[in-house]
Amino acid sequence: MVIQSIHYEFAPEDAEQAAGIFKELRDLAREEPGVVRFDVARSKSRPNVFALWEEYRDEAALKTHLESAHFERLAINGIRRLAKDRLGETVYPL
């Protein structure tokens, strides 16, 4: 199992656009083979802050996700360009 935990912060004026992109990315990622879980959450007190929790069966599944056309379009060319800050970590269960 491979887990990615990522927090993003956006300018307030970009938060709604980010939410839409995250929803599309989540829905497409959940259809990928090897994706165990892919969740997106949003802070209530700071609505321009989002968190992703991604679980993959193995490294190959994560690699497939990172090489997908929708990841390139939505994450690389969408979310990451809008984000003011990104803090991510790839972790492994103990």
Biopython code that builds the backbone (N, CA, C, O; Angstrom):
import numpy as np
from Bio.PDB.StructureBuilder import StructureBuilder

atoms = [
    (1, "MET", "N", (0.847, -1.174, 0.000)),
    (1, "MET", "CA", (0.000, 0.000, 0.000)),
    (1, "MET", "C", (0.894, 1.239, 0.000)),
    (1, "MET", "O", (1.901, 1.298, 0.705)),
    (2, "VAL", "N", (0.507, 2.217, -0.798)),
    (2, "VAL", "CA", (1.188, 3.505, -0.888)),
    (2, "VAL", "C", (0.135, 4.575, -0.651)),
    (2, "VAL", "O", (-0.944, 4.536, -1.242)),
    (3, "ILE", "N", (0.452, 5.530, 0.214)),
    (3, "ILE", "CA", (-0.497, 6.588, 0.560)),
    (3, "ILE", "C", (0.127, 7.947, 0.259)),
    (3, "ILE", "O", (1.298, 8.191, 0.551)),
    (4, "GLN", "N", (-0.671, 8.810, -0.323)),
    (4, "GLN", "CA", (-0.253, 10.194, -0.513)),
    (4, "GLN", "C", (-1.205, 11.082, 0.278)),
    (4, "GLN", "O", (-2.424, 10.968, 0.159)),
    (5, "SER", "N", (-0.635, 11.961, 1.080)),
    (5, "SER", "CA", (-1.391, 12.944, 1.840)),
    (5, "SER", "C", (-0.912, 14.312, 1.376)),
    (5, "SER", "O", (0.267, 14.645, 1.498)),
    (6, "ILE", "N", (-1.842, 15.100, 0.841)),
    (6, "ILE", "CA", (-1.453, 16.377, 0.245)),
    (6, "ILE", "C", (-2.411, 17.468, 0.702)),
    (6, "ILE", "O", (-3.629, 17.292, 0.670)),
    (7, "HIS", "N", (-1.854, 18.592, 1.126)),
    (7, "HIS", "CA", (-2.641, 19.771, 1.488)),
    (7, "HIS", "C", (-2.323, 20.887, 0.495)),
    (7, "HIS", "O", (-1.165, 21.117, 0.146)),
    (8, "TYR", "N", (-3.356, 21.562, 0.056)),
    (8, "TYR", "CA", (-3.219, 22.679, -0.877)),
    (8, "TYR", "C", (-3.876, 23.911, -0.286)),
    (8, "TYR", "O", (-4.869, 23.829, 0.437)),
    (9, "GLU", "N", (-3.293, 25.058, -0.614)),
    (9, "GLU", "CA", (-3.926, 26.334, -0.279)),
    (9, "GLU", "C", (-4.015, 27.164, -1.551)),
    (9, "GLU", "O", (-3.074, 27.216, -2.344)),
    (10, "PHE", "N", (-5.162, 27.811, -1.733)),
    (10, "PHE", "CA", (-5.414, 28.626, -2.915)),
    (10, "PHE", "C", (-5.782, 30.038, -2.495)),
    (10, "PHE", "O", (-6.187, 30.270, -1.355)),
    (11, "ALA", "N", (-5.643, 30.962, -3.399)),
    (11, "ALA", "CA", (-6.182, 32.301, -3.166)),
    (11, "ALA", "C", (-7.699, 32.151, -3.047)),
    (11, "ALA", "O", (-8.287, 31.319, -3.738)),
    (12, "PRO", "N", (-8.341, 32.936, -2.188)),
    (12, "PRO", "CA", (-9.790, 32.810, -2.015)),
    (12, "PRO", "C", (-10.571, 32.858, -3.328)),
    (12, "PRO", "O", (-11.567, 32.151, -3.482)),
    (13, "GLU", "N", (-10.133, 33.673, -4.257)),
    (13, "GLU", "CA", (-10.852, 33.795, -5.527)),
    (13, "GLU", "C", (-10.680, 32.569, -6.442)),
    (13, "GLU", "O", (-11.397, 32.432, -7.433)),
    (14, "ASP", "N", (-9.736, 31.685, -6.111)),
    (14, "ASP", "CA", (-9.510, 30.476, -6.917)),
    (14, "ASP", "C", (-10.089, 29.211, -6.280)),
    (14, "ASP", "O", (-10.046, 28.141, -6.887)),
    (15, "ALA", "N", (-10.622, 29.320, -5.079)),
    (15, "ALA", "CA", (-11.044, 28.136, -4.325)),
    (15, "ALA", "C", (-12.195, 27.377, -4.996)),
    (15, "ALA", "O", (-12.185, 26.146, -5.006)),
    (16, "GLU", "N", (-13.163, 28.066, -5.544)),
    (16, "GLU", "CA", (-14.292, 27.372, -6.181)),
    (16, "GLU", "C", (-13.846, 26.641, -7.444)),
    (16, "GLU", "O", (-14.284, 25.522, -7.710)),
    (17, "GLN", "N", (-12.983, 27.272, -8.210)),
    (17, "GLN", "CA", (-12.448, 26.609, -9.403)),
    (17, "GLN", "C", (-11.660, 25.366, -8.993)),
    (17, "GLN", "O", (-11.784, 24.317, -9.626)),
    (18, "ALA", "N", (-10.855, 25.477, -7.946)),
    (18, "ALA", "CA", (-10.086, 24.339, -7.445)),
    (18, "ALA", "C", (-11.012, 23.212, -7.010)),
    (18, "ALA", "O", (-10.742, 22.045, -7.295)),
    (19, "ALA", "N", (-12.095, 23.545, -6.328)),
    (19, "ALA", "CA", (-13.047, 22.530, -5.872)),
    (19, "ALA", "C", (-13.604, 21.740, -7.058)),
    (19, "ALA", "O", (-13.717, 20.517, -6.987)),
    (20, "GLY", "N", (-13.943, 22.413, -8.115)),
    (20, "GLY", "CA", (-14.459, 21.742, -9.302)),
    (20, "GLY", "C", (-13.431, 20.824, -9.937)),
    (20, "GLY", "O", (-13.755, 19.711, -10.353)),
    (21, "ILE", "N", (-12.199, 21.285, -10.010)),
    (21, "ILE", "CA", (-11.126, 20.467, -10.583)),
    (21, "ILE", "C", (-10.875, 19.246, -9.703)),
    (21, "ILE", "O", (-10.723, 18.133, -10.208)),
    (22, "PHE", "N", (-10.832, 19.454, -8.385)),
    (22, "PHE", "CA", (-10.618, 18.329, -7.469)),
    (22, "PHE", "C", (-11.714, 17.268, -7.607)),
    (22, "PHE", "O", (-11.421, 16.073, -7.591)),
    (23, "LYS", "N", (-12.956, 17.689, -7.739)),
    (23, "LYS", "CA", (-14.062, 16.731, -7.878)),
    (23, "LYS", "C", (-13.885, 15.890, -9.141)),
    (23, "LYS", "O", (-14.081, 14.675, -9.115)),
    (24, "GLU", "N", (-13.521, 16.530, -10.230)),
    (24, "GLU", "CA", (-13.312, 15.788, -11.477)),
    (24, "GLU", "C", (-12.131, 14.831, -11.349)),
    (24, "GLU", "O", (-12.213, 13.678, -11.772)),
    (25, "LEU", "N", (-11.035, 15.311, -10.766)),
    (25, "LEU", "CA", (-9.865, 14.456, -10.568)),
    (25, "LEU", "C", (-10.213, 13.266, -9.681)),
    (25, "LEU", "O", (-9.838, 12.134, -9.987)),
    (26, "ARG", "N", (-10.922, 13.513, -8.595)),
    (26, "ARG", "CA", (-11.332, 12.440, -7.687)),
    (26, "ARG", "C", (-12.149, 11.383, -8.416)),
    (26, "ARG", "O", (-11.884, 10.187, -8.288)),
    (27, "ASP", "N", (-13.130, 11.818, -9.170)),
    (27, "ASP", "CA", (-14.009, 10.874, -9.852)),
    (27, "ASP", "C", (-13.256, 10.027, -10.875)),
    (27, "ASP", "O", (-13.509, 8.828, -10.989)),
    (28, "LEU", "N", (-12.347, 10.629, -11.611)),
    (28, "LEU", "CA", (-11.569, 9.886, -12.599)),
    (28, "LEU", "C", (-10.553, 8.962, -11.930)),
    (28, "LEU", "O", (-10.353, 7.832, -12.375)),
    (29, "ALA", "N", (-9.916, 9.439, -10.866)),
    (29, "ALA", "CA", (-8.916, 8.621, -10.175)),
    (29, "ALA", "C", (-9.551, 7.383, -9.554)),
    (29, "ALA", "O", (-8.940, 6.315, -9.542)),
    (30, "ARG", "N", (-10.748, 7.513, -9.050)),
    (30, "ARG", "CA", (-11.433, 6.370, -8.423)),
    (30, "ARG", "C", (-11.724, 5.248, -9.413)),
    (30, "ARG", "O", (-11.966, 4.112, -9.007)),
    (31, "GLU", "N", (-11.703, 5.551, -10.691)),
    (31, "GLU", "CA", (-11.940, 4.540, -11.723)),
    (31, "GLU", "C", (-10.655, 3.804, -12.123)),
    (31, "GLU", "O", (-10.718, 2.791, -12.819)),
    (32, "GLU", "N", (-9.507, 4.297, -11.697)),
    (32, "GLU", "CA", (-8.232, 3.691, -12.090)),
    (32, "GLU", "C", (-8.021, 2.356, -11.373)),
    (32, "GLU", "O", (-8.373, 2.208, -10.203)),
    (33, "PRO", "N", (-7.441, 1.383, -12.091)),
    (33, "PRO", "CA", (-7.102, 0.123, -11.416)),
    (33, "PRO", "C", (-6.016, 0.382, -10.367)),
    (33, "PRO", "O", (-5.079, 1.142, -10.612)),
    (34, "GLY", "N", (-6.142, -0.236, -9.232)),
    (34, "GLY", "CA", (-5.136, -0.084, -8.189)),
    (34, "GLY", "C", (-5.366, 1.059, -7.231)),
    (34, "GLY", "O", (-4.630, 1.200, -6.254)),
    (35, "VAL", "N", (-6.380, 1.889, -7.486)),
    (35, "VAL", "CA", (-6.722, 2.954, -6.544)),
    (35, "VAL", "C", (-7.655, 2.366, -5.492)),
    (35, "VAL", "O", (-8.760, 1.920, -5.801)),
    (36, "VAL", "N", (-7.194, 2.372, -4.254)),
    (36, "VAL", "CA", (-7.977, 1.839, -3.140)),
    (36, "VAL", "C", (-8.924, 2.912, -2.610)),
    (36, "VAL", "O", (-10.081, 2.641, -2.285)),
    (37, "ARG", "N", (-8.407, 4.127, -2.531)),
    (37, "ARG", "CA", (-9.189, 5.238, -1.984)),
    (37, "ARG", "C", (-8.632, 6.544, -2.545)),
    (37, "ARG", "O", (-7.422, 6.690, -2.717)),
    (38, "PHE", "N", (-9.519, 7.485, -2.824)),
    (38, "PHE", "CA", (-9.102, 8.802, -3.294)),
    (38, "PHE", "C", (-10.147, 9.789, -2.789)),
    (38, "PHE", "O", (-11.241, 9.886, -3.344)),
    (39, "ASP", "N", (-9.804, 10.512, -1.741)),
    (39, "ASP", "CA", (-10.736, 11.452, -1.114)),
    (39, "ASP", "C", (-10.197, 12.872, -1.165)),
    (39, "ASP", "O", (-8.991, 13.104, -1.089)),
    (40, "VAL", "N", (-11.116, 13.806, -1.293)),
    (40, "VAL", "CA", (-10.794, 15.235, -1.267)),
    (40, "VAL", "C", (-11.667, 15.869, -0.193)),
    (40, "VAL", "O", (-12.866, 15.600, -0.118)),
    (41, "ALA", "N", (-11.065, 16.706, 0.632)),
    (41, "ALA", "CA", (-11.809, 17.393, 1.689)),
    (41, "ALA", "C", (-11.460, 18.880, 1.652)),
    (41, "ALA", "O", (-10.427, 19.292, 1.125)),
    (42, "ARG", "N", (-12.364, 19.662, 2.233)),
    (42, "ARG", "CA", (-12.198, 21.116, 2.251)),
    (42, "ARG", "C", (-12.414, 21.626, 3.661)),
    (42, "ARG", "O", (-13.331, 21.188, 4.356)),
    (43, "SER", "N", (-11.571, 22.550, 4.077)),
    (43, "SER", "CA", (-11.699, 23.136, 5.407)),
    (43, "SER", "C", (-12.940, 24.017, 5.495)),
    (43, "SER", "O", (-13.228, 24.789, 4.581)),
    (44, "LYS", "N", (-13.669, 23.898, 6.594)),
    (44, "LYS", "CA", (-14.831, 24.766, 6.807)),
    (44, "LYS", "C", (-14.397, 26.149, 7.277)),
    (44, "LYS", "O", (-14.992, 27.155, 6.889)),
    (45, "SER", "N", (-13.365, 26.202, 8.110)),
    (45, "SER", "CA", (-12.934, 27.491, 8.648)),
    (45, "SER", "C", (-12.036, 28.265, 7.677)),
    (45, "SER", "O", (-11.953, 29.492, 7.744)),
    (46, "ARG", "N", (-11.368, 27.545, 6.782)),
    (46, "ARG", "CA", (-10.518, 28.171, 5.761)),
    (46, "ARG", "C", (-10.865, 27.528, 4.416)),
    (46, "ARG", "O", (-10.154, 26.628, 3.969)),
    (47, "PRO", "N", (-11.938, 27.970, 3.767)),
    (47, "PRO", "CA", (-12.444, 27.283, 2.579)),
    (47, "PRO", "C", (-11.541, 27.307, 1.351)),
    (47, "PRO", "O", (-11.886, 26.741, 0.314)),
    (48, "ASN", "N", (-10.404, 27.948, 1.463)),
    (48, "ASN", "CA", (-9.434, 27.914, 0.367)),
    (48, "ASN", "C", (-8.346, 26.855, 0.623)),
    (48, "ASN", "O", (-7.357, 26.797, -0.107)),
    (49, "VAL", "N", (-8.528, 26.017, 1.660)),
    (49, "VAL", "CA", (-7.594, 24.941, 1.991)),
    (49, "VAL", "C", (-8.279, 23.596, 1.738)),
    (49, "VAL", "O", (-9.401, 23.362, 2.188)),
    (50, "PHE", "N", (-7.591, 22.729, 1.017)),
    (50, "PHE", "CA", (-8.086, 21.407, 0.656)),
    (50, "PHE", "C", (-7.070, 20.350, 1.064)),
    (50, "PHE", "O", (-5.875, 20.626, 1.163)),
    (51, "ALA", "N", (-7.558, 19.142, 1.299)),
    (51, "ALA", "CA", (-6.684, 18.014, 1.632)),
    (51, "ALA", "C", (-7.068, 16.824, 0.757)),
    (51, "ALA", "O", (-8.248, 16.558, 0.531)),
    (52, "LEU", "N", (-6.065, 16.123, 0.274)),
    (52, "LEU", "CA", (-6.280, 14.895, -0.480)),
    (52, "LEU", "C", (-5.710, 13.734, 0.313)),
    (52, "LEU", "O", (-4.667, 13.853, 0.956)),
    (53, "TRP", "N", (-6.406, 12.612, 0.258)),
    (53, "TRP", "CA", (-5.932, 11.365, 0.861)),
    (53, "TRP", "C", (-6.075, 10.313, -0.228)),
    (53, "TRP", "O", (-7.185, 9.973, -0.640)),
    (54, "GLU", "N", (-4.935, 9.801, -0.689)),
    (54, "GLU", "CA", (-4.929, 8.866, -1.800)),
    (54, "GLU", "C", (-4.263, 7.566, -1.354)),
    (54, "GLU", "O", (-3.169, 7.588, -0.790)),
    (55, "GLU", "N", (-4.915, 6.448, -1.604)),
    (55, "GLU", "CA", (-4.341, 5.149, -1.275)),
    (55, "GLU", "C", (-4.276, 4.313, -2.551)),
    (55, "GLU", "O", (-5.253, 4.189, -3.291)),
    (56, "TYR", "N", (-3.103, 3.748, -2.782)),
    (56, "TYR", "CA", (-2.864, 2.927, -3.967)),
    (56, "TYR", "C", (-2.430, 1.531, -3.528)),
    (56, "TYR", "O", (-1.770, 1.366, -2.502)),
    (57, "ARG", "N", (-2.805, 0.542, -4.310)),
    (57, "ARG", "CA", (-2.473, -0.840, -3.999)),
    (57, "ARG", "C", (-0.953, -1.031, -3.926)),
    (57, "ARG", "O", (-0.449, -1.753, -3.066)),
    (58, "ASP", "N", (-0.234, -0.373, -4.844)),
    (58, "ASP", "CA", (1.218, -0.533, -4.895)),
    (58, "ASP", "C", (1.834, 0.632, -5.675)),
    (58, "ASP", "O", (1.124, 1.516, -6.155)),
    (59, "GLU", "N", (3.149, 0.618, -5.793)),
    (59, "GLU", "CA", (3.869, 1.676, -6.518)),
    (59, "GLU", "C", (3.442, 1.752, -7.980)),
    (59, "GLU", "O", (3.369, 2.839, -8.554)),
    (60, "ALA", "N", (3.160, 0.594, -8.581)),
    (60, "ALA", "CA", (2.745, 0.580, -9.987)),
    (60, "ALA", "C", (1.430, 1.334, -10.178)),
    (60, "ALA", "O", (1.270, 2.047, -11.169)),
    (61, "ALA", "N", (0.494, 1.188, -9.252)),
    (61, "ALA", "CA", (-0.784, 1.899, -9.343)),
    (61, "ALA", "C", (-0.574, 3.399, -9.205)),
    (61, "ALA", "O", (-1.206, 4.175, -9.921)),
    (62, "LEU", "N", (0.294, 3.819, -8.304)),
    (62, "LEU", "CA", (0.605, 5.240, -8.162)),
    (62, "LEU", "C", (1.244, 5.770, -9.440)),
    (62, "LEU", "O", (0.896, 6.854, -9.906)),
    (63, "LYS", "N", (2.170, 5.013, -10.003)),
    (63, "LYS", "CA", (2.841, 5.415, -11.248)),
    (63, "LYS", "C", (1.815, 5.572, -12.372)),
    (63, "LYS", "O", (1.871, 6.536, -13.136)),
    (64, "THR", "N", (0.883, 4.630, -12.470)),
    (64, "THR", "CA", (-0.169, 4.711, -13.486)),
    (64, "THR", "C", (-0.979, 5.989, -13.308)),
    (64, "THR", "O", (-1.291, 6.671, -14.283)),
    (65, "HIS", "N", (-1.320, 6.312, -12.064)),
    (65, "HIS", "CA", (-2.069, 7.541, -11.788)),
    (65, "HIS", "C", (-1.291, 8.772, -12.228)),
    (65, "HIS", "O", (-1.830, 9.651, -12.899)),
    (66, "LEU", "N", (-0.026, 8.826, -11.847)),
    (66, "LEU", "CA", (0.797, 9.997, -12.156)),
    (66, "LEU", "C", (1.054, 10.166, -13.650)),
    (66, "LEU", "O", (1.366, 11.265, -14.108)),
    (67, "GLU", "N", (0.924, 9.086, -14.405)),
    (67, "GLU", "CA", (1.158, 9.137, -15.850)),
    (67, "GLU", "C", (-0.136, 9.257, -16.653)),
    (67, "GLU", "O", (-0.096, 9.268, -17.883)),
    (68, "SER", "N", (-1.280, 9.347, -15.977)),
    (68, "SER", "CA", (-2.554, 9.404, -16.689)),
    (68, "SER", "C", (-2.762, 10.779, -17.333)),
    (68, "SER", "O", (-2.245, 11.794, -16.866)),
    (69, "ALA", "N", (-3.524, 10.772, -18.404)),
    (69, "ALA", "CA", (-3.831, 12.027, -19.101)),
    (69, "ALA", "C", (-4.633, 12.968, -18.208)),
    (69, "ALA", "O", (-4.424, 14.181, -18.239)),
    (70, "HIS", "N", (-5.550, 12.416, -17.412)),
    (70, "HIS", "CA", (-6.347, 13.299, -16.553)),
    (70, "HIS", "C", (-5.507, 13.891, -15.420)),
    (70, "HIS", "O", (-5.791, 15.005, -14.981)),
    (71, "PHE", "N", (-4.486, 13.187, -14.933)),
    (71, "PHE", "CA", (-3.603, 13.769, -13.924)),
    (71, "PHE", "C", (-2.830, 14.944, -14.521)),
    (71, "PHE", "O", (-2.708, 15.997, -13.895)),
    (72, "GLU", "N", (-2.318, 14.760, -15.719)),
    (72, "GLU", "CA", (-1.584, 15.840, -16.408)),
    (72, "GLU", "C", (-2.487, 17.061, -16.588)),
    (72, "GLU", "O", (-2.093, 18.187, -16.286)),
    (73, "ARG", "N", (-3.691, 16.823, -17.078)),
    (73, "ARG", "CA", (-4.619, 17.921, -17.372)),
    (73, "ARG", "C", (-5.124, 18.610, -16.108)),
    (73, "ARG", "O", (-5.118, 19.838, -16.024)),
    (74, "LEU", "N", (-5.559, 17.825, -15.128)),
    (74, "LEU", "CA", (-6.216, 18.403, -13.952)),
    (74, "LEU", "C", (-5.259, 18.777, -12.823)),
    (74, "LEU", "O", (-5.431, 19.820, -12.191)),
    (75, "ALA", "N", (-4.263, 17.948, -12.564)),
    (75, "ALA", "CA", (-3.347, 18.227, -11.450)),
    (75, "ALA", "C", (-2.184, 19.115, -11.887)),
    (75, "ALA", "O", (-1.977, 20.195, -11.334)),
    (76, "ILE", "N", (-1.435, 18.655, -12.872)),
    (76, "ILE", "CA", (-0.246, 19.404, -13.299)),
    (76, "ILE", "C", (-0.624, 20.750, -13.917)),
    (76, "ILE", "O", (-0.089, 21.788, -13.529)),
    (77, "ASN", "N", (-1.544, 20.727, -14.875)),
    (77, "ASN", "CA", (-1.890, 21.954, -15.597)),
    (77, "ASN", "C", (-3.086, 22.697, -15.016)),
    (77, "ASN", "O", (-3.480, 23.740, -15.538)),
    (78, "GLY", "N", (-3.664, 22.175, -13.948)),
    (78, "GLY", "CA", (-4.803, 22.832, -13.315)),
    (78, "GLY", "C", (-4.504, 23.222, -11.883)),
    (78, "GLY", "O", (-4.161, 24.368, -11.592)),
    (79, "ILE", "N", (-4.640, 22.251, -10.990)),
    (79, "ILE", "CA", (-4.485, 22.495, -9.557)),
    (79, "ILE", "C", (-3.134, 23.103, -9.196)),
    (79, "ILE", "O", (-3.068, 24.102, -8.480)),
    (80, "ARG", "N", (-2.077, 22.508, -9.684)),
    (80, "ARG", "CA", (-0.743, 22.998, -9.282)),
    (80, "ARG", "C", (-0.460, 24.398, -9.773)),
    (80, "ARG", "O", (0.301, 25.132, -9.143)),
    (81, "ARG", "N", (-1.048, 24.776, -10.867)),
    (81, "ARG", "CA", (-0.856, 26.147, -11.368)),
    (81, "ARG", "C", (-1.655, 27.160, -10.560)),
    (81, "ARG", "O", (-1.253, 28.316, -10.433)),
    (82, "LEU", "N", (-2.786, 26.726, -10.015)),
    (82, "LEU", "CA", (-3.619, 27.620, -9.204)),
    (82, "LEU", "C", (-3.133, 27.733, -7.757)),
    (82, "LEU", "O", (-3.330, 28.759, -7.107)),
    (83, "ALA", "N", (-2.505, 26.681, -7.266)),
    (83, "ALA", "CA", (-2.162, 26.595, -5.841)),
    (83, "ALA", "C", (-1.144, 27.642, -5.414)),
    (83, "ALA", "O", (-0.165, 27.905, -6.112)),
    (84, "LYS", "N", (-1.400, 28.236, -4.247)),
    (84, "LYS", "CA", (-0.428, 29.127, -3.615)),
    (84, "LYS", "C", (0.599, 28.314, -2.848)),
    (84, "LYS", "O", (1.772, 28.684, -2.776)),
    (85, "ASP", "N", (0.142, 27.186, -2.267)),
    (85, "ASP", "CA", (1.018, 26.358, -1.447)),
    (85, "ASP", "C", (0.585, 24.903, -1.579)),
    (85, "ASP", "O", (-0.603, 24.603, -1.696)),
    (86, "ARG", "N", (1.563, 24.009, -1.559)),
    (86, "ARG", "CA", (1.301, 22.569, -1.652)),
    (86, "ARG", "C", (2.263, 21.864, -0.716)),
    (86, "ARG", "O", (3.475, 22.064, -0.788)),
    (87, "LEU", "N", (1.717, 21.040, 0.161)),
    (87, "LEU", "CA", (2.529, 20.245, 1.069)),
    (87, "LEU", "C", (2.077, 18.810, 0.943)),
    (87, "LEU", "O", (0.977, 18.460, 1.372)),
    (88, "GLY", "N", (2.913, 17.980, 0.361)),
    (88, "GLY", "CA", (2.549, 16.594, 0.126)),
    (88, "GLY", "C", (3.603, 15.637, 0.648)),
    (88, "GLY", "O", (4.785, 15.964, 0.752)),
    (89, "GLU", "N", (3.134, 14.456, 0.969)),
    (89, "GLU", "CA", (4.043, 13.424, 1.461)),
    (89, "GLU", "C", (3.531, 12.061, 0.985)),
    (89, "GLU", "O", (2.336, 11.777, 1.056)),
    (90, "THR", "N", (4.443, 11.230, 0.504)),
    (90, "THR", "CA", (4.125, 9.843, 0.193)),
    (90, "THR", "C", (4.574, 9.013, 1.391)),
    (90, "THR", "O", (5.728, 9.078, 1.815)),
    (91, "VAL", "N", (3.638, 8.231, 1.925)),
    (91, "VAL", "CA", (3.920, 7.469, 3.142)),
    (91, "VAL", "C", (3.489, 6.011, 2.941)),
    (91, "VAL", "O", (2.739, 5.686, 2.021)),
    (92, "TYR", "N", (3.982, 5.155, 3.821)),
    (92, "TYR", "CA", (3.722, 3.726, 3.744)),
    (92, "TYR", "C", (3.252, 3.228, 5.114)),
    (92, "TYR", "O", (3.812, 3.623, 6.137)),
    (93, "PRO", "N", (2.231, 2.368, 5.143)),
    (93, "PRO", "CA", (1.737, 1.874, 6.435)),
    (93, "PRO", "C", (2.834, 1.162, 7.221)),
    (93, "PRO", "O", (3.696, 0.501, 6.641)),
    (94, "LEU", "N", (2.795, 1.300, 8.523)),
    (94, "LEU", "CA", (3.760, 0.624, 9.394)),
    (94, "LEU", "C", (3.391, -0.838, 9.543)),
    (94, "LEU", "O", (4.082, -1.581, 10.240)),
]
sb = StructureBuilder()
sb.init_structure("model")
sb.init_model(0)
sb.init_chain("A")
sb.init_seg("    ")
for serial, (resi, resn, name, xyz) in enumerate(atoms, 1):
    if name == "N":
        sb.init_residue(resn, " ", resi, " ")
    sb.init_atom(name, np.array(xyz, "f"), 0.0, 1.0, " ", f" {name:<3s}", serial, name[0])
structure = sb.get_structure()
